[in-house]
């Protein structure tokens, strides 16, 4: 089959690799109909995620049709149309039973690597380094889906791939960011990053009843989409204004009730602080550039919530712990437990509350994946979300 | 009850002696580098150019000893480096005695002083070596929580754990909050050489036992060992399917 493989920094290639096979009894093989390039795939592309190997099949957002089932999968059938969450999880360990599928205790065969780096391990993820298990990803013609009986979400035929594909990651992740932020009707919410996940955080905050939603980014086309499609009431271009001052002005000096960091480790900024973080990251003294996170903490209202869904990989510098502690902020974060949100969000799509396909900017053939990565990393042609069809 | 308390170090006096020897190195080093001629006369050696240069080099060496001791005052190695220095000093004095232009009385005094310091160095080195050995734990404990009742886990353990029980002491106890059973495996810690060789050959006993414990958890909870596209291979392998077939 054809698959998009990582070969090094800024080097992905569509290679011919063997087709996947059933390895465990609860596996399924899915013939992929749609897959995407995620913003977090750019961290792999830019060489910031450790434990990658040349030849790794990447991609973790995909859906398709079941073509083969393991002997212990009884609730699915050949031909079922399914969306697959990016977390791989068993459904029976303590964390899975508590709804923490991103922290499954059984699905990451390389848990010991993450334990050394992070204390405890996450679940396995598709196509996202060897510290998350070394699973082949979904930017391919076929994918093996472990624990398919609990993971796969059957989707109705009247919804298009474009409407349900993002249930695999970015829609639940954006919603999770808003959920962690404990948004209530009347709240003011600020969202750093108006990429696809940020757009869904904004849309979710709107669905949860936030009264004012402020989108922060540097690309006018992303801010425009946030205001026109996702539901932002205000926009801030951080290259034009001081974010902290603008947020104070927009909130009567209080600061937002909830701040969502949908940016993560490769945040941009300006001035000496950005140069400092960039230099330290390049020298590998600091793994992440936490510019958005620092701003979110400094901006948040006293007693407010800072929700972090942007991906971080390791250690950060100059963390404003004093502001967090003395002003009584709550910091919540995590890789999204996608399965928890898939069914309720599918119902919202069916009800017409939201059509997630609004974030799609480009559709390409899988064989054009390298071109798609190059476009996406440079934000060329106003790229927002690139969907690949095998 | 599990105890994970810090072991008493018991090396306070030896640590103080070690630091004292460090300060002795500083004093001697500064004197040798700043006033080699005066020091040469003090120990009964003619302060010619060659002797002054040698004493300056010895002074630099003493400063290096001091840096090593102050950086790691509880480690024996920096103190043992002083013993090596004492041997060099004694060799120098023995070589200098062959000259006719020496003050024998003062040289004998210098040799006695160096021998006295050597006794202190050896005492400090062996004491630190001994306390260092005591600090090293003899066993390593690793644990997992298996989301099944204790009785089921202990019964299944016999079926699926293979030779893991023979590697160490296994204990089971009910996890709080109805979260199943906590399983602990305590294995003997291999010696330093064996541990280093294991890591080099990807055959680390601790890591292997830890991996086996996880597999037991998978066998009891999931019913089989969970594989990824790379974990089915030995060592690192690209995360891509390896079945040699095309659909």
Interface residues (C-beta under 8 A of the other chain):
Chain A: X1 X3 X5 X17 X18 X19 X20 X21 X23 X24 X25 X26 X53 X54 X55 X56 X57 X67 X72 X90 X92 X93 X94 X97 X105 X106 X107 X109 X110 X111 X112 X124 X127 X130 X133 X134 X135 X136 X137 X141 X142 X144 X146
Chain B: X145 X147 X179 X180 X207 X210 X211 X214 X217 X218 X221 X222 X223 X224 X226 X227 X228 X229 X230 X231 X232 X236 X237 X238 X239 X240 X241 X242 X243 X244 X245 X246 X247
